[in-house]
Amino acid sequence: MDATKKKVLNGYHVVFLVQNVIIGTGLLSLNHVLSPVGYSQWWFPLLFGVIANITLFPMIWLALKYKDEDLFDINVKLLGKWIGKFINIILIVYALLIFMIVIQNYLSLIQITVLPNRAITFHLLIIMVLTVYIVYGGIKSIARFCIFTFFFAGTLTYSLRWGLMEGNISHLLPLFNFSFSEFMEAFHAGYVSMIGYELLMVYFPYIIHQKKVFKQASLGIWIVIFFYFSVSIVSVMYFSEWQLEHLFYPILQLFQAVKISIIERMDVIGITVWVFLILSTVSAYLWMAKRGIDSVRGKTSKYHLYALAIFCYIILSLPISQAVKKTVFENITYAFYGVVLWPLFLCSIHFLRKEKKEVVK
């Protein structure tokens, strides 16, 4: 448990924290959400990488100005106690919603593909217990789990070989056969797959070599882009435009294309291994929510973690309609954009406060 902001994260911890927290469920449906632009979607991950790298600048610049304070502390310092804590509560809600959405999406995937017409309450409990166990060890524990997950789940990329061999390379051209409205629809839905790197400002005080963070975070982002780009290339070559539009999880079909005599259903193995990526993502967001509660209440307690986990378990166990889930997910995408751009606003407040002090002097 992180009782103090002791610097415990090395450069490789930052790389894998950024990389693993992003992937989560984003890769599973990436090709489907980019389907409005058809076969031209394969280069979109490159665009996402460039934009993510640009939005890193205000985050890291601001964090370097307040080296020993996380985003929750900076909000209070720049906006005042009451407004700052109000914003922090919003960030806590944001983290918990991401946490629950990722778990819910994964459990829905299990129900559709592996355990149809069966209750998933037990699986939810297992995921919650494992998440609490990982988070209890603090941010370094999460970083170590991310490293393990990268090397363990990364082996799934070998399954792309079959889709690549059976695909049609002519699908990669032409590049820009879509309208502006189709581009904006695909971009809006697709960039949400980059959710995760905004947590950098929350665990920044725990990083040892803070001046090197931009390079480390950029490396993490471009590792993600490499995976997104590889899967997009293979998917565009392997699937028809109709399949990209109507298959919600195209990557599962790529798993089914694997032909190994001793493996009957590669998609089941892929879904099972994917739980490690899910745990990486949800652990980071539960840790963020816990840090937020610590900040708002002004005290660090392990009971905050337990209370949040129990609360989320109860909410996820409720019979919530698909319409409500869809509405929440659509709104959380706008919240993500707000969190990513929030450091720009804080930077402007920092400049205004600095100028005001200079005028007073």
C-alpha positions in Angstrom: 0.0 0.0 0.0 1.4 3.4 -1.0 1.3 5.3 2.3 3.7 8.0 1.1 4.9 9.1 -2.4 8.1 7.2 -2.1 9.9 7.0 -5.5 9.7 3.4 -6.5 9.1 3.3 -10.3 12.0 2.9 -12.7 11.9 3.7 -16.4 10.9 0.2 -17.4 8.0 0.3 -14.9 6.7 3.5 -16.5 7.0 2.0 -20.0 4.9 -1.1 -19.1 2.4 0.8 -17.0 1.6 3.1 -19.9 1.5 0.2 -22.4 -0.5 -2.4 -20.5 -3.0 -0.1 -18.9 -4.0 1.2 -22.4 -4.6 -2.1 -24.2 -7.2 -3.7 -21.9 -10.3 -4.2 -23.9 -9.4 -1.5 -26.5 -7.7 -3.9 -28.9 -10.6 -6.4 -28.8 -13.1 -4.2 -30.6 -10.7 -1.7 -32.3 -11.3 -2.8 -35.9 -15.1 -2.8 -35.3 -15.2 0.8 -34.0 -13.0 1.9 -36.9 -15.3 0.3 -39.5 -16.9 3.6 -40.7 -13.7 4.2 -42.7 -13.7 0.7 -44.1 -10.3 -0.7 -45.2 -8.6 2.6 -44.7 -8.6 2.1 -40.9 -5.2 0.3 -40.8 -3.3 3.6 -40.6 -5.5 5.2 -37.8 -3.4 3.7 -35.0 -0.5 5.8 -36.2 -2.6 8.9 -36.0 -3.7 8.0 -32.5 0.0 7.5 -31.5 1.0 11.0 -32.8 -2.0 12.7 -31.0 -1.3 10.8 -27.7 2.4 11.9 -27.9 1.4 15.5 -28.4 -1.0 15.4 -25.4 1.8 14.1 -23.2 3.6 17.5 -23.4 1.2 19.5 -21.1 0.9 16.5 -18.7 4.6 16.0 -18.2 5.4 19.8 -18.2 2.9 20.4 -15.4 3.9 17.3 -13.5 7.5 18.5 -13.5 6.5 21.8 -12.0 4.9 19.8 -9.1 7.3 16.9 -8.9 6.1 15.5 -5.5 2.4 16.0 -6.1 0.0 14.0 -8.1 -3.0 15.2 -10.2 -5.3 15.3 -7.1 -2.8 17.5 -5.2 -2.3 19.8 -8.1 -6.0 20.3 -8.5 -6.3 21.5 -4.9 -3.2 23.6 -5.1 -4.2 25.5 -8.3 -8.0 25.6 -7.9 -8.4 25.9 -4.1 -9.5 23.4 -1.5 -13.2 23.1 -2.4 -13.1 23.4 -6.2 -10.1 21.1 -6.3 -11.7 18.5 -4.1 -14.9 18.7 -6.2 -12.8 18.0 -9.4 -11.1 15.2 -7.6 -14.4 13.5 -6.8 -15.3 13.7 -10.5 -11.9 12.0 -11.3 -12.7 9.3 -8.7 -16.1 8.7 -10.4 -14.3 8.6 -13.8 -11.8 6.0 -12.6 -14.5 3.8 -11.1 -16.6 4.0 -14.2 -13.7 2.9 -16.4 -13.0 0.2 -13.9 -16.5 -1.2 -14.0 -16.9 -0.7 -17.8 -13.8 -2.7 -18.6 -14.8 -5.6 -16.2 -18.4 -5.6 -17.5 -17.2 -5.7 -21.2 -14.9 -8.6 -20.5 -17.5 -10.5 -18.6 -20.0 -10.0 -21.4 -17.4 -11.3 -23.8 -17.0 -14.5 -21.7 -20.8 -14.9 -21.6 -21.1 -14.6 -25.4 -18.2 -16.8 -26.4 -17.3 -19.2 -23.6 -20.1 -19.5 -21.0 -23.4 -18.7 -22.8 -26.5 -18.6 -20.7 -24.5 -19.0 -17.5 -24.2 -16.7 -14.5 -20.8 -14.9 -14.2 -21.1 -13.8 -10.5 -18.3 -16.1 -9.5 -16.0 -14.9 -12.2 -16.7 -11.3 -11.2 -15.8 -12.2 -7.6 -12.5 -13.8 -8.7 -11.6 -10.7 -10.8 -12.4 -8.4 -8.0 -10.3 -10.4 -5.4 -7.3 -10.6 -7.8 -7.6 -6.8 -8.5 -7.6 -5.9 -4.8 -4.6 -8.2 -4.2 -2.6 -6.5 -7.0 -3.6 -3.0 -5.9 -2.9 -3.7 -2.2 0.8 -3.9 -3.1 0.8 -0.4 -4.4 1.8 1.2 -7.7 5.0 -0.8 -8.0 3.0 -4.1 -7.6 0.8 -3.0 -10.5 3.8 -2.1 -12.6 5.4 -5.5 -12.0 2.2 -7.2 -12.9 2.1 -5.2 -16.1 5.6 -6.4 -17.0 4.6 -10.0 -16.4 1.4 -9.6 -18.5 3.4 -8.0 -21.4 5.6 -11.1 -21.8 2.9 -13.6 -21.1 0.0 -12.2 -23.1 2.4 -10.8 -25.8 2.8 -14.4 -27.2 -0.8 -14.1 -28.6 0.6 -11.9 -31.4 2.0 -15.1 -33.0 -1.6 -16.0 -33.9 -1.7 -13.2 -36.4 0.5 -15.3 -38.7 -2.4 -17.3 -40.0 -4.6 -14.2 -40.7 -1.7 -12.6 -42.5 -1.0 -15.6 -44.7 -4.7 -16.0 -45.7 -5.3 -12.2 -46.1 -5.5 -10.1 -49.3 -2.9 -7.4 -49.4 -4.9 -5.4 -52.0 -7.3 -4.5 -49.2 -4.8 -2.0 -47.9 -5.4 0.4 -50.8 -6.8 3.0 -51.5 -6.1 5.0 -48.4 -8.6 7.8 -48.2 -11.9 6.5 -49.6 -14.1 7.9 -46.8 -15.9 11.2 -46.1 -15.1 13.7 -43.4 -18.1 12.6 -41.3 -17.0 9.0 -41.5 -13.5 10.0 -40.5 -14.7 11.9 -37.4 -17.0 9.0 -36.4 -14.2 6.5 -36.6 -11.7 8.8 -34.9 -14.1 9.6 -32.0 -14.9 5.9 -31.4 -11.4 4.7 -32.0 -9.3 7.1 -29.9 -11.1 5.8 -26.8 -8.9 2.7 -27.3 -6.0 4.9 -26.0 -7.6 5.2 -22.6 -5.0 4.7 -19.9 -2.0 7.0 -20.5 -3.8 9.8 -18.7 -3.0 8.0 -15.4 0.6 9.1 -15.8 -0.1 12.3 -13.8 -1.4 10.3 -10.9 1.6 8.0 -10.4 4.2 10.6 -11.6 5.4 11.4 -8.0 6.4 7.8 -7.6 8.8 7.9 -10.6 12.5 7.9 -9.8 13.9 9.6 -13.0 11.2 12.1 -13.7 13.0 14.1 -16.3 13.1 11.0 -18.6 9.3 10.3 -18.3 8.4 11.7 -21.7 10.7 9.3 -23.5 9.5 6.4 -21.3 5.8 7.2 -21.7 6.3 7.7 -25.5 7.9 4.3 -25.7 4.9 2.7 -23.9 2.5 4.5 -26.2 4.3 3.3 -29.4 4.5 -0.2 -28.2 0.7 -0.1 -28.0 0.5 1.5 -31.5 2.7 -1.4 -32.8 0.2 -3.9 -31.5 -2.8 -1.9 -32.7 -1.2 -1.3 -36.1 -0.2 -5.0 -36.5 -3.7 -6.2 -35.7 -5.3 -3.6 -37.9 -3.1 -4.6 -40.9 -4.0 -8.2 -40.5 -7.7 -7.6 -39.9 -8.0 -5.4 -43.0 -6.3 -8.0 -45.1 -8.3 -11.0 -43.6 -11.8 -9.6 -43.2 -14.3 -8.2 -45.6 -15.7 -4.7 -45.0 -19.0 -6.3 -44.0 -17.3 -8.4 -41.3 -15.3 -5.4 -39.9 -18.6 -3.6 -39.5 -20.7 -6.5 -38.0 -18.2 -8.5 -36.0 -17.9 -6.7 -32.6 -14.7 -8.6 -31.6 -12.9 -9.3 -34.9 -9.7 -10.4 -33.1 -11.6 -13.5 -31.8 -12.1 -14.5 -35.4 -8.4 -14.1 -36.0 -7.8 -16.5 -33.1 -10.2 -19.0 -34.8 -8.1 -18.8 -38.0 -5.2 -20.4 -36.1 -4.6 -24.0 -37.3 -2.7 -26.0 -34.7 -3.6 -29.7 -34.5 -3.4 -29.9 -30.7 -5.5 -26.8 -30.2 -9.2 -27.0 -31.0 -10.4 -23.5 -30.0 -7.7 -20.9 -30.0 -10.2 -18.2 -29.3 -11.0 -19.7 -25.8 -7.3 -19.7 -25.0 -7.0 -16.1 -26.2 -9.9 -14.9 -24.1 -8.5 -16.7 -21.0 -5.1 -15.2 -21.4 -6.7 -11.8 -22.0 -7.8 -11.6 -18.4 -4.2 -10.6 -17.5 -4.6 -7.5 -19.7 -7.9 -6.8 -18.1 -6.4 -7.0 -14.6 -3.6 -4.7 -15.6 -6.1 -2.0 -16.7 -8.6 -2.3 -13.9 -5.9 -2.5 -11.2 -4.5 0.9 -12.3 -7.9 2.5 -12.3 -8.9 1.1 -8.9 -5.6 2.3 -7.6 -6.3 5.8 -9.0 -9.7 5.8 -7.4 -8.2 4.8 -4.1 -5.5 7.5 -4.3 -8.3 10.0 -5.0 -10.3 9.0 -1.9 -7.1 9.3 0.2 -6.6 12.8 -1.2 -10.2 13.9 -0.6 -10.3 12.5 2.9 -6.8 13.7 3.8 -5.7 10.2 5.1 -4.4 7.0 3.6 -6.3 3.9 4.5 -6.4 0.3 3.2 -10.2 0.3 4.0 -10.7 2.8 1.1 -9.6 0.1 -1.3 -11.9 -2.5 0.3 -14.9 -0.1 0.3 -14.4 0.8 -3.4 -14.1 -2.8 -4.4 -17.2 -3.8 -2.5 -19.1 -0.9 -4.0 -18.1 -1.8 -7.5 -18.9 -5.4 -7.0 -22.5 -4.5 -5.8 -23.0 -2.2 -8.8 -21.7 -4.8 -11.3 -24.0 -7.5 -9.8 -27.1 -5.4 -10.4 -29.3 -6.2 -13.4 -28.5 -3.0 -15.4 -30.1 -2.7 -18.9 -28.0 -2.6 -22.1 -29.4 0.9 -22.9 -28.0 2.3 -19.6 -24.7 0.6 -20.2 -24.5 2.0 -23.7 -25.3 5.6 -22.5 -22.6 5.4 -19.7 -20.0 4.1 -22.2 -20.8 6.8 -24.7 -20.5 9.6 -22.1 -17.3 8.2 -20.6 -15.6 8.7 -24.0 -16.2 12.5 -23.6 -14.9 12.3 -20.0 -11.7 10.7 -21.3 -11.1 13.6 -23.7 -11.8 16.0 -20.8 -9.2 14.2 -18.5 -6.6 14.2 -21.3 -7.1 17.9 -22.0 -7.4 18.9 -18.3 -3.7 19.5 -17.9 -3.9 22.2 -20.5 -6.4 24.1 -18.4 -4.2 23.5 -15.3 -1.2 24.9 -17.2 -3.1 28.1 -18.0 -4.0 28.4 -14.3 -0.4 27.9 -13.3 0.7 30.7 -15.7 -2.0 33.1 -14.4 -1.0 32.4 -10.8 2.7 32.9 -11.7 2.0 36.2 -13.4 -0.2 37.4 -10.5 2.7 36.8 -8.1 5.1 38.6 -10.3 2.8 41.6 -10.5 2.4 41.7 -6.7 6.2 41.6 -6.3 
